[in-house]
Amino acid sequence: MKFRILHTSDWHLGQNFYGKSRAAEHQKFLNWLLTQVSEHDIDAVIVAGDIFDTGTPPSYAREMYFDFIVNMHEKNCQLIILAGNHDSVAMLGESKQLLSHLSCQVITSVSDKINQQVITLNNKQGQPGAILCAIPFIRPRDIISSSAGQSVKDKQQSLQQAISEHYQTLFTQAEVISSVNDEKKLPVIATGHLTTVGVTSSESVRDIYIGTLEAFPANAFPQADYIALGHIHRSQRVAKSEHIRYCGSPIALSFDEASQTKKVLIAEFEQAKLSQVIEQDIPCFQPLLMVKSKLEQLSEDINKLVSELNSSKTSLEKEQKIWLDIEINSAEYLQDLTPRIEALVKELPVEVLLVRRSKTSRQSMPESQKKITLNELSLAEVFSTRLQQENWQTDTEINQKNRLEKMFAQTLEQVQQQNTTGEKHSEKSQVAGETK
């Protein structure tokens, strides 16, 4: 008998995209996903992290989340929700007991309670079909204690070993359950929300530093039959392995993802083995385009791209406009360019969300004339720009600069994670104050 899981991740419900809501796109995706569950006879759906874009998502995003869970329950399909680095452990956890009565299991954090993370997945007939090692985004404090005097390298090795051991502990327990379950061996599936070595990411992916660990090696995963990963927004295999996969995000979450074909993955098992992985393309519900042009060619280039888009599989609905990121090869000040660009595209079915000069143009300007707006720079570029003002010459100084860049990235990630948690506490305090 075949057993099928649908692997999806990185929904980022509630995302605000340059002032634009993604609610319509997300609702269309969730409706489409429910259709796939029926058409492909899916037994279980795994959402491998980053269900929401922030720890305090807007109310409409929460409504979408709960409505989807109710609709999945009506389809007699098991649902596994795993927390990602963008998700609030507290927010996801507060409803998990209730949702467990709707065929939905929510895993918010790793723990030493193995039975809460090793889950039997049943088919539509209620019979065991697979064993799942359900591992969400891992926070270092959940699996390891820091020791004084450890070097950075020692901390990296200790953390990688702790993560690997946690996977192996769950996998060993899963194999035991698999072997004794009705005297019929079941496939073992594992999950994760992390960066692995050698993957291709995009601008919208925040680098995850689990403590001091930048990326987890593929060979440190256990020998599971399928490993469903989240966090990276581009669908891809890991280490050229058919069974270790990122499914990617369902919608483009940054303009550099605009050209990607988004997917969900359907893993099919027969005789306790992975028989095939089906890559199911997701329709594009809101076209995005990056336009790199000179000002005098901009109108022509946009018309050409719009024409190509309309002749492809993506068709615009009535009143729908293409969202544009325009990169101009010009040294003129950005505020002077914006009204001129808006006049050029006024009659076209497009909406300009971002205007910026090319990096080459910015760098070619004389220092005395440089006027760079913050929306032209990422946080990392702001820090890098400041570092460039120093004189790094010797090998020691260059190594110091590299260490500073790495420490900044790690610190930024930790602050963003703390903000996600803090936003939830702040919201609770506000609610408590309003009820007094």
DRENLODREN-504136 format. One line per field, with one value per residue (C-alpha): residue in three letters; x, y, z. Coordinates in Angstrom, 1 decimal, always signed. Example, Ala and Ser with C-alpha at 12.3 -4.5 7.8 and 13.67 -1.06 7.14 Angstrom:
BEGIN
nuba <- c(ala,ser)
xx <- c(+12.3,+13.7)
yy <- c(-4.5,-1.1)
zz <- c(+7.8,+7.1)
# end
This chain:
BEGIN
nuba <- c(met,lys,phe,arg,ile,leu,his,thr,ser,asp,trp,his,leu,gly,gln,asn,phe,tyr,gly,lys,ser,arg,ala,ala,glu,his,gln,lys,phe,leu,asn,trp,leu,leu,thr,gln,val,ser,glu,his,asp,ile,asp,ala,val,ile,val,ala,gly,asp,ile,phe,asp,thr,gly,thr,pro,pro,ser,tyr,ala,arg,glu,met,tyr,phe,asp,phe,ile,val,asn,met,his,glu,lys,asn,cys,gln,leu,ile,ile,leu,ala,gly,asn,his,asp,ser,val,ala,met,leu,gly,glu,ser,lys,gln,leu,leu,ser,his,leu,ser,cys,gln,val,ile,thr,ser,val,ser,asp,lys,ile,asn,gln,gln,val,ile,thr,leu,asn,asn,lys,gln,gly,gln,pro,gly,ala,ile,leu,cys,ala,ile,pro,phe,ile,arg,pro,arg,asp,ile,ile,ser,ser,ser,ala,gly,gln,ser,val,lys,asp,lys,gln,gln,ser,leu,gln,gln,ala,ile,ser,glu,his,tyr,gln,thr,leu,phe,thr,gln,ala,glu,val,ile,ser,ser,val,asn,asp,glu,lys,lys,leu,pro,val,ile,ala,thr,gly,his,leu,thr,thr,val,gly,val,thr,ser,ser,glu,ser,val,arg,asp,ile,tyr,ile,gly,thr,leu,glu,ala,phe,pro,ala,asn,ala,phe,pro,gln,ala,asp,tyr,ile,ala,leu,gly,his,ile,his,arg,ser,gln,arg,val,ala,lys,ser,glu,his,ile,arg,tyr,cys,gly,ser,pro,ile,ala,leu,ser,phe,asp,glu,ala,ser,gln,thr,lys,lys,val,leu,ile,ala,glu,phe,glu,gln,ala,lys,leu,ser,gln,val,ile,glu,gln,asp,ile,pro,cys,phe,gln,pro,leu,leu,met,val,lys,ser,lys,leu,glu,gln,leu,ser,glu,asp,ile,asn,lys,leu,val,ser,glu,leu,asn,ser,ser,lys,thr,ser,leu,glu,lys,glu,gln,lys,ile,trp,leu,asp,ile,glu,ile,asn,ser,ala,glu,tyr,leu,gln,asp,leu,thr,pro,arg,ile,glu,ala,leu,val,lys,glu,leu,pro,val,glu,val,leu,leu,val,arg,arg,ser,lys,thr,ser,arg,gln,ser,met,pro,glu,ser,gln,lys,lys,ile,thr,leu,asn,glu,leu,ser,leu,ala,glu,val,phe,ser,thr,arg,leu,gln,gln,glu,asn,trp,gln,thr,asp,thr,glu,ile,asn,gln,lys,asn,arg,leu,glu,lys,met,phe,ala,gln,thr,leu,glu,gln,val,gln,gln,gln,asn,thr,thr,gly,glu,lys,his,ser,glu,lys,ser,gln,val,ala,gly,glu,thr,lys)
xx <- c(+0.0,+1.3,+1.7,+2.0,+3.1,+3.0,+6.0,+5.7,+7.3,+8.0,+4.5,+5.3,+1.6,+1.1,+4.1,+4.1,+5.9,+7.0,+3.7,+1.7,-0.3,+0.2,-3.2,-4.8,-1.8,-1.6,-5.4,-5.2,-2.2,-3.9,-7.0,-4.8,-3.0,-6.3,-7.1,-3.8,-4.4,-7.6,-6.3,-3.1,-4.7,-2.3,-2.2,-0.2,+1.0,+4.2,+4.8,+8.5,+8.6,+8.0,+4.3,+4.1,+6.4,+6.6,+6.0,+3.0,+1.1,-1.9,-5.3,-6.2,-3.1,-4.1,-7.6,-6.1,-4.0,-7.0,-9.3,-6.8,-6.4,-10.2,-10.4,-7.6,-9.4,-12.5,-10.3,-9.3,-5.6,-3.1,-1.3,+2.1,+3.1,+6.7,+7.9,+10.6,+12.9,+10.3,+7.6,+6.7,+7.0,+4.4,+1.9,+2.0,+2.0,-1.0,-3.5,-1.7,-3.8,-7.0,-5.6,-4.6,-8.4,-8.4,-5.8,-3.1,+0.0,+2.1,+5.8,+7.2,+10.6,+12.9,+12.8,+14.1,+10.5,+11.1,+7.5,+6.4,+8.7,+8.4,+5.0,+3.2,+1.6,-1.5,-3.0,-6.6,-7.7,-6.3,-3.4,+0.2,+2.0,+5.3,+7.1,+8.1,+11.0,+9.4,+12.2,+11.4,+13.9,+16.5,+17.6,+21.0,+19.6,+17.3,+20.0,+23.3,+24.8,+27.7,+31.0,+33.4,+36.7,+35.5,+36.9,+34.5,+35.6,+34.9,+31.5,+30.7,+31.8,+29.8,+26.7,+26.9,+27.4,+24.4,+22.1,+23.3,+22.8,+19.3,+18.5,+20.0,+18.2,+14.8,+15.8,+16.7,+13.4,+11.6,+13.3,+12.2,+8.6,+8.8,+10.1,+7.5,+4.5,+2.1,+5.2,+5.6,+8.5,+7.5,+9.5,+11.1,+10.8,+12.7,+12.2,+14.4,+14.3,+18.0,+20.7,+22.6,+26.0,+26.1,+22.5,+21.4,+19.4,+17.8,+17.7,+14.5,+16.2,+17.6,+20.9,+20.2,+23.1,+22.2,+24.6,+27.9,+26.9,+26.4,+25.4,+24.7,+26.4,+24.2,+26.1,+25.3,+21.6,+20.4,+19.6,+16.0,+14.0,+13.0,+14.1,+11.7,+13.5,+12.4,+14.1,+15.6,+13.1,+14.4,+13.3,+16.4,+18.1,+20.7,+24.1,+22.5,+20.4,+16.9,+15.6,+17.0,+14.9,+14.0,+10.6,+11.0,+8.4,+5.0,+5.2,+8.2,+9.1,+11.7,+12.2,+15.2,+12.8,+10.6,+11.9,+11.7,+9.0,+7.6,+6.8,+5.5,+6.9,+5.0,+7.0,+5.6,+6.5,+6.0,+7.2,+8.7,+10.9,+10.8,+9.6,+9.5,+9.4,+6.9,+7.6,+4.3,+4.5,+2.5,+0.7,+2.0,-0.7,+1.0,+3.6,+6.8,+9.5,+12.9,+13.8,+17.4,+17.6,+18.7,+16.2,+15.9,+15.1,+12.9,+9.5,+10.6,+12.1,+9.0,+6.7,+8.9,+8.8,+5.0,+4.5,+6.7,+4.8,+1.4,+2.6,+3.8,+1.8,+1.2,-1.8,-2.9,-6.4,-8.6,-7.3,-4.2,-0.9,+2.6,+4.8,+8.1,+11.5,+13.4,+17.1,+18.4,+21.8,+22.1,+24.1,+21.3,+19.8,+17.0,+14.3,+14.7,+14.3,+11.1,+8.6,+10.1,+9.7,+6.2,+5.3,+6.9,+4.9,+1.6,-0.3,+1.2,-0.3,+2.4,+2.9,+6.4,+7.2,+11.0,+13.3,+17.0,+20.2,+22.5,+25.4,+27.9,+26.2,+26.4,+30.0,+31.0,+29.7,+32.3,+32.2,+31.2,+28.1,+27.0,+23.4,+22.3,+18.8,+18.4,+16.1,+19.0,+20.9,+20.3,+21.3,+24.4,+25.3,+24.9,+27.4,+29.7,+29.7,+30.8,+33.6,+34.8,+35.6,+38.4,+41.8,+42.2,+45.6,+47.5,+46.4,+45.6,+43.4,+41.6,+41.0,+39.6,+37.3,+36.0,+35.4,+33.5,+31.2,+30.5,+29.9,+27.5,+25.5,+25.3,+24.3,+21.7,+20.1,+20.0,+18.4,+15.8,+15.0,+14.7,+12.5,+10.2,+9.9,+9.7,+6.9,+4.7,+5.4,+4.6,+1.3,+0.4,+1.2,-0.9,-3.9,-3.6,-3.5,-6.6,-8.5,-7.8)
yy <- c(+0.0,+3.5,+6.2,+9.8,+12.9,+16.5,+18.5,+22.3,+25.1,+28.8,+30.1,+33.4,+34.2,+37.8,+39.1,+42.8,+43.3,+46.9,+48.0,+45.4,+42.6,+39.0,+37.9,+37.3,+35.2,+33.2,+32.4,+31.3,+29.1,+27.5,+26.8,+25.3,+23.2,+21.7,+20.8,+19.0,+17.0,+15.6,+15.1,+13.3,+11.3,+12.7,+10.9,+13.5,+17.1,+18.3,+22.1,+22.4,+25.7,+29.5,+29.3,+33.0,+35.9,+37.2,+36.1,+38.4,+37.8,+39.9,+38.5,+37.7,+35.5,+33.5,+33.1,+31.7,+29.3,+28.0,+27.8,+25.7,+23.3,+22.9,+22.2,+19.7,+17.8,+17.6,+15.9,+13.2,+14.2,+14.3,+17.7,+18.3,+21.9,+22.6,+25.9,+27.8,+30.6,+33.3,+31.6,+32.3,+29.2,+30.6,+31.6,+28.3,+26.4,+28.0,+26.3,+22.9,+21.0,+22.1,+21.5,+17.9,+17.1,+18.3,+15.8,+18.5,+18.1,+21.2,+20.8,+24.1,+23.1,+20.2,+18.5,+15.4,+14.0,+11.7,+10.5,+14.1,+14.2,+10.7,+10.5,+7.7,+9.0,+7.1,+6.6,+7.6,+4.1,+4.9,+2.4,+3.3,+4.5,+6.0,+7.1,+10.8,+12.4,+15.8,+18.3,+22.1,+25.0,+24.2,+26.7,+26.0,+26.4,+23.5,+20.9,+22.1,+24.1,+26.5,+25.8,+28.5,+28.7,+27.0,+28.3,+29.2,+26.0,+23.9,+25.4,+24.7,+21.1,+20.6,+22.1,+20.1,+17.0,+17.8,+18.4,+15.2,+13.2,+14.6,+13.5,+10.1,+9.6,+10.2,+8.1,+5.2,+5.3,+5.7,+2.5,+0.6,+1.6,+1.0,-2.6,-3.7,-2.0,-4.8,-6.8,-4.6,-2.2,+1.4,+4.2,+6.8,+10.5,+13.3,+17.1,+20.2,+23.9,+24.9,+25.7,+22.8,+23.0,+24.1,+25.2,+28.1,+30.8,+34.2,+37.7,+37.0,+34.1,+35.3,+33.4,+31.1,+30.8,+28.1,+29.5,+29.5,+26.9,+28.4,+25.2,+21.6,+19.0,+16.6,+13.6,+14.3,+13.5,+10.0,+7.4,+8.3,+7.4,+11.1,+14.3,+17.3,+20.6,+24.2,+27.6,+27.9,+29.4,+27.7,+24.2,+21.9,+18.7,+18.6,+17.0,+15.7,+13.4,+12.4,+12.0,+15.2,+18.1,+21.7,+22.3,+26.1,+28.8,+28.7,+32.4,+34.6,+36.4,+38.7,+40.1,+37.9,+34.9,+36.2,+34.0,+30.8,+28.2,+27.5,+23.9,+21.6,+18.1,+14.8,+11.9,+8.5,+5.4,+1.7,-1.3,+1.0,+2.7,+6.0,+5.2,+8.7,+12.5,+14.4,+18.1,+19.9,+23.4,+26.1,+28.7,+32.2,+34.2,+37.6,+38.3,+40.1,+41.4,+42.8,+45.3,+46.4,+49.2,+52.6,+55.4,+56.1,+52.4,+51.7,+52.0,+49.8,+47.2,+47.0,+46.6,+43.8,+42.0,+42.5,+41.0,+38.0,+37.4,+37.5,+35.0,+32.6,+30.4,+33.4,+35.5,+38.7,+38.8,+41.8,+44.8,+42.9,+44.7,+43.4,+44.4,+45.9,+46.3,+48.8,+49.0,+51.9,+52.2,+55.9,+58.1,+60.6,+61.0,+58.5,+61.0,+62.8,+59.5,+58.2,+60.8,+60.4,+56.6,+56.8,+59.0,+56.5,+53.5,+55.3,+53.6,+50.1,+47.3,+47.6,+49.0,+50.1,+48.9,+49.6,+51.9,+51.8,+52.5,+49.7,+49.0,+49.8,+53.2,+54.0,+53.1,+55.1,+58.4,+60.7,+60.5,+64.2,+63.5,+60.2,+60.2,+56.7,+56.0,+53.2,+51.2,+50.7,+48.9,+45.8,+45.8,+43.8,+46.4,+49.2,+47.5,+46.7,+50.3,+51.4,+48.8,+50.1,+53.5,+51.8,+51.0,+47.2,+46.3,+43.6,+40.0,+40.4,+43.4,+41.6,+38.6,+41.0,+42.5,+39.0,+38.1,+41.3,+40.6,+37.1,+38.3,+41.0,+38.4,+36.2,+39.0,+40.3,+36.8,+36.6,+40.0,+39.2,+35.9,+37.8,+40.4,+37.6,+36.3,+39.8,+40.8,+38.0,+39.0,+42.6,+41.6,+39.6,+42.5,+44.8,+42.5,+42.1,+45.9,+46.3,+43.8,+45.5)
zz <- c(+0.0,-0.9,+1.8,+0.7,+2.6,+1.3,+2.3,+2.5,+4.6,+5.0,+4.5,+6.3,+6.8,+7.6,+5.7,+4.9,+1.6,+1.1,+2.5,+0.7,+2.3,+1.0,+2.4,-1.0,-2.2,+0.9,+0.9,-2.7,-1.9,+1.1,-1.1,-3.8,-1.2,+0.1,-3.5,-3.9,-0.7,-2.3,-5.8,-4.8,-2.0,+0.6,+4.0,+5.9,+5.5,+7.1,+7.4,+8.2,+10.0,+9.6,+9.4,+10.3,+9.3,+12.9,+16.4,+16.6,+13.3,+12.4,+13.3,+9.6,+9.4,+12.5,+11.1,+7.9,+10.0,+12.0,+9.0,+7.1,+10.1,+10.3,+6.5,+6.7,+9.5,+7.3,+4.6,+7.0,+6.6,+9.4,+9.8,+11.5,+12.2,+13.2,+14.5,+12.6,+13.6,+12.7,+14.8,+18.4,+20.5,+23.0,+20.3,+18.5,+21.7,+23.3,+20.9,+20.3,+22.9,+21.2,+17.7,+18.6,+18.5,+14.9,+13.6,+13.9,+16.0,+16.7,+17.7,+19.0,+20.5,+21.0,+24.4,+26.2,+26.1,+23.1,+22.8,+22.0,+19.0,+17.6,+16.0,+14.2,+11.0,+9.9,+6.4,+5.6,+6.8,+10.3,+9.9,+10.7,+7.5,+8.7,+11.8,+12.1,+14.0,+14.3,+14.9,+14.7,+14.7,+17.4,+19.9,+21.5,+25.1,+24.4,+23.8,+25.2,+28.1,+27.5,+29.2,+30.3,+28.4,+25.2,+21.9,+19.1,+17.3,+20.4,+20.7,+17.1,+17.4,+20.7,+19.2,+16.0,+18.0,+20.3,+17.3,+15.6,+18.8,+19.2,+15.7,+16.3,+19.6,+17.9,+14.9,+17.1,+18.9,+15.5,+14.2,+17.3,+16.8,+13.1,+13.5,+16.1,+14.6,+13.4,+12.5,+9.4,+9.1,+8.4,+6.7,+9.0,+8.2,+9.9,+9.7,+10.4,+10.1,+9.6,+7.1,+5.7,+4.0,+0.4,-0.2,-2.3,-0.5,-1.3,+0.1,+2.2,+4.0,+7.3,+8.1,+10.9,+13.4,+15.9,+18.5,+16.7,+14.1,+10.6,+8.7,+9.5,+7.4,+5.5,+6.6,+10.2,+9.6,+10.5,+7.8,+7.6,+4.4,+3.9,+5.5,+5.1,+5.6,+5.9,+6.1,+2.6,+0.2,-3.0,-3.6,-3.8,-2.9,-0.2,-1.1,-4.4,-2.3,-3.5,+0.1,+1.8,+0.5,+0.9,-0.6,-0.5,+0.2,-1.6,-2.7,-3.6,-0.4,-2.0,-5.5,-6.1,-5.8,-8.5,-11.2,-9.1,-9.7,-6.3,-5.3,-2.8,-2.6,-2.4,-1.0,-1.8,+0.1,-0.8,+1.1,+3.8,+1.2,-0.6,-4.1,-5.6,-4.9,-7.0,-7.4,-7.7,-9.1,-7.3,-9.5,-9.2,-7.5,-7.6,-10.3,-9.1,-11.5,-11.1,-13.7,-14.2,-16.7,-17.7,-17.2,-20.9,-21.6,-18.6,-20.3,-23.2,-20.8,-18.6,-21.6,-22.8,-19.4,-19.1,-22.5,-21.7,-18.5,-20.2,-22.8,-20.1,-17.8,-15.5,-16.5,-14.8,-13.3,-13.9,-12.0,-10.9,-11.2,-11.4,-8.4,-9.6,-8.1,-10.3,-10.3,-12.2,-13.7,-12.7,-10.4,-9.9,-6.5,-5.8,-4.7,-8.1,-10.0,-8.3,-9.7,-13.2,-13.0,-11.8,-14.7,-17.1,-15.8,-15.2,-18.1,-17.5,-15.5,-12.9,-9.4,-8.3,-4.8,-4.8,-6.7,-6.1,-8.0,-8.9,-6.6,-9.4,-9.9,-6.2,-5.9,-9.0,-7.5,-6.0,-2.2,-1.9,-3.9,-2.5,-1.2,-0.4,+1.1,+3.6,+1.4,-0.9,+1.8,+3.8,+7.5,+6.6,+4.0,+6.5,+8.8,+5.9,+4.8,+8.2,+8.2,+4.8,+6.4,+8.3,+6.9,+6.8,+5.4,+7.3,+7.5,+11.2,+10.4,+7.6,+9.8,+12.5,+9.9,+8.9,+12.5,+13.1,+10.1,+11.4,+14.9,+13.6,+11.6,+14.7,+17.0,+14.5,+14.3,+18.1,+18.5,+15.8,+17.7,+21.0,+19.4,+18.1,+21.7,+23.2,+20.8,+22.2,+25.8,+25.0,+23.4,+26.5,+28.8,+26.7,+26.7,+30.5,+30.9,+28.8,+30.9,+34.2)
# end
